[in-house]
Amino acid sequence: MGLKEALLKKGWAGHTISREETVERLNPLIRKLTELLFDYRYVVDHLSDQTIAAELDAALKTLRADIGKLSETVLSNGGIAYTGADLDPAAFNLGSDDDEMLFNLLDAEEAFQDMIEAEKEVEHQMRTRAILGVVAQNGRDRLVLLRTHTSRRRRPVKAQIGTADAS
């Protein structure tokens, strides 16, 4: 492999997505992170285990910073960053007991991880790629925290919707 190919694979030159495409790809991530922020707030406010609640609350500072980094990237690409103004914090309800809340939060965090992992396949600008890498790592760190706190718990059984016989 020549020097040019090595540099191109690293994203230093060559074709990357446009500024408009960057905005279109980052705003859904910002929305998901904003929803996660509300999810975490709900769990922190309603969890009976205050030790776990304090650990989750500490993770919110990084989550907010990640939203800010992605929003700044959208703005620097000439776009308007998603603000979450259309979301109602009262509409976020992750359950009524600790197990239910923690497993629902884990599921939401895993869904975010899936979204951000898909961005690795996109030819983002180097700066955007670096920011996405940091945001992804922060999400993985939150997943470790959640998996630690759910590892000895039982996942609540969810009600099956639409499985009743029609007869």
LUMLO-969136 format. One record per residue (C-alpha): residue number from 1; x negated, y negated, z negated; residue in one letter. Coordinates in Angstrom, 2 decimals. Example, Ala and Ser with C-alpha at 12.3 -4.5 7.8 and 13.67 -1.06 7.14 Angstrom:
BEGIN
- 1  -12.30  4.50  -7.80  A
- 2  -13.67  1.06  -7.14  S
END
This chain:
BEGIN
- 1  0.00  0.00  0.00  M
- 2  -1.38  -3.36  0.99  G
- 3  -1.49  -6.52  -1.07  L
- 4  1.47  -8.03  0.79  K
- 5  3.66  -4.99  0.09  E
- 6  2.64  -4.95  -3.57  A
- 7  3.51  -8.63  -3.94  L
- 8  6.80  -8.24  -2.09  L
- 9  7.85  -5.37  -4.35  K
- 10  7.14  -7.53  -7.37  K
- 11  9.49  -10.23  -6.06  G
- 12  6.75  -12.80  -5.56  W
- 13  7.71  -13.45  -1.98  A
- 14  10.08  -12.24  0.65  G
- 15  13.84  -12.07  0.67  H
- 16  15.76  -12.70  -2.54  T
- 17  19.42  -13.46  -2.99  I
- 18  20.60  -17.01  -2.46  S
- 19  21.28  -19.52  -5.19  R
- 20  25.02  -19.12  -4.56  E
- 21  24.76  -15.33  -4.88  E
- 22  22.81  -15.76  -8.11  T
- 23  25.64  -17.85  -9.56  V
- 24  28.22  -15.30  -8.39  E
- 25  26.29  -12.44  -10.02  R
- 26  25.43  -14.16  -13.31  L
- 27  28.82  -15.63  -14.20  N
- 28  30.42  -12.18  -14.78  P
- 29  27.50  -11.33  -17.08  L
- 30  28.02  -14.58  -18.98  I
- 31  31.73  -13.77  -19.28  R
- 32  30.98  -10.27  -20.61  K
- 33  28.47  -11.67  -23.11  L
- 34  31.03  -14.27  -24.22  T
- 35  33.59  -11.52  -24.72  E
- 36  30.97  -9.56  -26.68  L
- 37  30.39  -12.64  -28.83  L
- 38  34.10  -12.68  -29.71  F
- 39  34.01  -8.90  -30.29  D
- 40  31.09  -9.25  -32.69  Y
- 41  32.74  -12.18  -34.47  R
- 42  35.88  -10.10  -34.98  Y
- 43  33.91  -7.17  -36.40  V
- 44  31.75  -9.39  -38.63  V
- 45  34.86  -11.09  -39.99  D
- 46  36.84  -7.87  -40.60  H
- 47  34.27  -5.22  -41.50  L
- 48  34.55  -3.97  -45.08  S
- 49  30.85  -2.99  -45.18  D
- 50  29.25  -6.38  -45.75  Q
- 51  25.71  -5.07  -45.28  T
- 52  26.48  -3.97  -41.72  I
- 53  28.46  -7.16  -41.14  A
- 54  25.39  -9.23  -42.09  A
- 55  23.19  -7.26  -39.68  E
- 56  25.66  -7.74  -36.85  L
- 57  26.01  -11.42  -37.69  D
- 58  22.22  -11.81  -37.42  A
- 59  22.39  -10.37  -33.88  A
- 60  24.78  -13.15  -32.84  L
- 61  22.01  -15.76  -32.75  K
- 62  20.22  -13.82  -30.00  T
- 63  23.47  -13.12  -28.17  L
- 64  24.27  -16.85  -28.11  R
- 65  20.75  -17.60  -26.86  A
- 66  21.21  -15.05  -24.06  D
- 67  24.43  -16.75  -22.99  I
- 68  22.53  -20.04  -22.97  G
- 69  19.67  -18.63  -20.88  K
- 70  22.02  -17.21  -18.27  L
- 71  24.12  -20.39  -18.25  S
- 72  21.00  -22.52  -17.71  E
- 73  20.00  -20.24  -14.84  T
- 74  23.41  -20.74  -13.23  V
- 75  23.10  -24.51  -13.65  L
- 76  19.56  -24.53  -12.24  S
- 77  20.92  -22.72  -9.18  N
- 78  23.46  -25.48  -8.61  G
- 79  26.44  -23.62  -10.03  G
- 80  28.92  -24.08  -12.81  I
- 81  28.37  -21.64  -15.65  A
- 82  31.26  -19.69  -17.12  Y
- 83  32.22  -21.28  -20.46  T
- 84  34.77  -18.92  -21.96  G
- 85  37.31  -21.74  -22.24  A
- 86  39.97  -19.37  -20.90  D
- 87  39.41  -16.85  -23.69  L
- 88  41.45  -16.86  -26.88  D
- 89  39.36  -15.68  -29.83  P
- 90  42.56  -14.53  -31.58  A
- 91  43.18  -12.07  -28.73  A
- 92  40.11  -10.03  -29.65  F
- 93  41.03  -7.14  -31.94  N
- 94  38.67  -4.20  -32.20  L
- 95  40.66  -2.29  -34.77  G
- 96  41.56  -2.13  -38.41  S
- 97  38.95  0.14  -40.00  D
- 98  35.16  0.14  -39.94  D
- 99  34.80  3.25  -37.77  D
- 100  37.24  2.01  -35.15  E
- 101  35.67  -1.44  -35.00  M
- 102  32.10  -0.18  -34.78  L
- 103  32.85  2.38  -32.06  F
- 104  34.85  -0.16  -30.04  N
- 105  31.97  -2.61  -30.35  L
- 106  29.54  0.12  -29.29  L
- 107  31.69  0.84  -26.21  D
- 108  31.78  -2.87  -25.30  A
- 109  28.01  -3.16  -25.69  E
- 110  27.46  -0.07  -23.53  E
- 111  29.71  -1.56  -20.84  A
- 112  27.57  -4.70  -20.86  F
- 113  24.42  -2.62  -20.61  Q
- 114  25.84  -0.88  -17.55  D
- 115  26.55  -4.26  -15.95  M
- 116  23.11  -5.68  -16.56  I
- 117  21.32  -2.48  -15.53  E
- 118  23.07  -2.72  -12.15  A
- 119  21.31  -6.06  -11.62  E
- 120  17.95  -4.30  -11.40  K
- 121  18.94  -3.21  -7.89  E
- 122  19.50  -6.83  -6.80  V
- 123  16.65  -8.92  -5.39  E
- 124  16.88  -11.81  -7.85  H
- 125  14.33  -14.62  -7.97  Q
- 126  11.41  -13.84  -10.30  M
- 127  12.56  -16.24  -13.02  R
- 128  16.09  -14.81  -12.97  T
- 129  14.74  -11.26  -13.01  R
- 130  12.63  -12.08  -16.06  A
- 131  15.59  -13.61  -17.89  I
- 132  17.76  -10.60  -17.03  L
- 133  15.03  -8.35  -18.42  G
- 134  15.02  -10.20  -21.74  V
- 135  18.83  -10.20  -21.93  V
- 136  18.90  -6.47  -21.14  A
- 137  16.32  -5.74  -23.86  Q
- 138  18.30  -7.76  -26.38  N
- 139  21.37  -5.71  -25.46  G
- 140  19.41  -2.49  -25.92  R
- 141  18.32  -3.74  -29.36  D
- 142  21.97  -4.34  -30.29  R
- 143  22.80  -0.84  -29.02  L
- 144  20.16  0.65  -31.31  V
- 145  21.69  -1.23  -34.23  L
- 146  25.20  -0.05  -33.36  L
- 147  24.12  3.54  -32.72  R
- 148  22.37  3.55  -36.08  T
- 149  25.57  2.49  -37.81  H
- 150  27.81  4.87  -35.86  T
- 151  25.56  7.95  -35.93  S
- 152  27.02  9.30  -39.16  R
- 153  30.57  8.17  -38.53  R
- 154  33.39  9.91  -36.74  R
- 155  34.73  8.32  -33.60  R
- 156  38.45  7.69  -34.13  P
- 157  40.76  9.53  -31.77  V
- 158  42.37  7.10  -29.36  K
- 159  46.02  7.51  -28.48  A
- 160  46.52  8.95  -25.03  Q
- 161  48.54  6.52  -22.94  I
- 162  50.80  7.87  -20.23  G
- 163  50.43  11.54  -21.12  T
- 164  54.00  12.16  -22.25  A
- 165  56.09  14.49  -20.11  D
- 166  58.50  12.68  -17.82  A
- 167  61.14  15.41  -18.19  S
END
